Amino acid sequence: MPHGQQLQPNTPLGEADAPRLEVVIEIPAGSFLKRGSSGQLDFISPFPCPFNYGSVDTLIGLEGDLLDAVVLGPRLPRGTRVTVQAFGAVGLTDRGMYDDKLICSKRPVGERQRLLVLLFFGLYAKCKWLLNLLRGQGGRNACEGWDDARGAIARARPRNGEHWSGPSVPF
């Protein structure tokens, strides 16, 4: 996503239109431990993650890591594989690198859930800015807003069975 370009406030997809995919849970809802797709502990958060957070291990996002996915609903154990539909995506810029976060659920995302997800990622971007500052890592951090899940999936590239050892950019 080019710097300064805002994502359009698209309406979340309905059940018939939402892509179905498998997500691997890396961070269960309520966890304070932020782990990356390789399983390595990135940081300990001062507040718990309100959602199940994971990735689609068949797709690589724009920043070189597995495509991130939030799974709404009850807490799922780390390592759980769940097939869900992607009803939207949130764009996040971290250290100047754009990254899509698919928003997934077993049923369509309501307006209240959508607002809570956007509030979380707005706060998350501010916290990551501070953490990056403390780590001596510069670059812009921001929540870019809501987008269509199909667009986020189209921006990712297929992993095509290549061995995954972690992202090319250290987090």
N, C-alpha and C positions, 0 to 999 in steps of 0.2 A: 504494500500500500504506500503510495507516494506521500512524503511528508506534507502535512497540511490538508490532505484530502479527507473529508469526513465521510464515514459510512452513512448510508441512507437509513432512516428509521423504518426499515421494512417490517411488515406485519409478519409475525411468526407463521411458519408453514402449518398447514393442516395435516391430519393423519395420512391422507391419500397422497400428499406431495412430499412428505418428509423422507429423506434417505434413511435406510436401515443399515446399521453397521455394528461391529463388535468393538467394545471398549474394555480395556484392561484397567482396573482400578489400582492406582498408585497411592492415593491419599484418601482414606475413608472419611466420610463426613464426621466432623468433631475432632479430627486429629490436629495436633499442634506441630507435627513433624512434616516438613515439606521435602518430599523426595522427588528426584527427577526420573525420567523414563528408564535410566540405567539402574535405578534402585538406590543410588547414592544419596545420602542426606544432604540437602542443599542448605537448609536452615531450620531453626526452631522458631515458630511463629509466636508472637505475643497473644494471638487470639486464634481460636480454632477455625479450621476451614468449614464453612457452613454447608458445603456440597461434597459429594463424592467426586474426586478429581482423578483423571487418568488420561489414557491416550489410545489412539487407533494405531495399533502396531503394524498396519499394512501401508500407512501413509506418512510421509515426511513433510512437515510444515516449512514455511518460508525461512525460518531461522535455523533450519538444519536439524531440528529435533523431531521426534514423533509428533504427529498432529494431536494437540491437546483436546480433551473432551471433559466436560462437566456432566455428571449424571445426577439429575434431580431425583428425589425420592428418599426412601429409608437408607440408613447407613449400610454400606457394603464392605465386607472385609477386603483388605489389601490382597491383590492377586486375583480377585474375582474377575471373570470374563462374563460380560453381560451384553446381550443383543438389544439395542435400543434404537429409537429413531432420533435423528438430529433435526430439531425444530427451529434452529437458528444458530447464530455464531456471534461471538463478541470479538472485536478486534482489540488487541493490546500491543502497545509499543513498549519494549523494554530495552534500554540502552541503545535506542535508535533502531532496533530491529523489530519489524512488524511480525505479529504472531496471531493466528486465529485460534479461538477456543470454541469448539462445537458445544452447543447446549442441547443435551439429550435427555430423553425421558421416555417412559412407557406410554405417556399420553400427551396431547398438545400442551404447550406452555401458555399459561394464562398471563394476563397483563401484570398482575401483582408479582408473579414469579420473575417475569422479565425485568421489572424494575429492581427487584432485590438482587438479581444477578448483575445488573448494570451498576448498582450501588456498590456491591462487593468488589467488582473489578476496578471501579474508580478508586476505592480505598486501597486496594491491592497495588495499583500503579503508584500511588503516593508512598506506600510503605516500601515498595521495591526501589523507588527513587532514593529514599533515605538509606536503605541497605546498600545500594550500589555506591552511594556517596561515601559511606563508611568503608567500603571495600576498595575505594579509589577507582571505581568504574564510572565513566561519564556516559552521556547520551540521554536522549529524551525518553521519558516514561509517561504514558497516558493511556487511558481507556478511550478507544476510538468510537465506541458505540456498537449498536446491534447491526447485524448483517444477515444475509441469507446463508443457510447451511450449505446449499449447493455451490455457492460461490467460494466458500471456504474450502470445500472438498476439491473444487476445480483448481484452486491455487496450490494445493499440496501435490506432491509427486509420489507415485507408487513406489514402494520399497522393492518390489519385484524379487522377494526372497533373499535379498542381500543380508548378510550377517549384521546384526545391530549391536554395537558396542557402546553406544552413547552418542550424544550430539557432538558436532565438530566444534561448537563454540562452548567454552566452559561457562557454567551458570553458577 
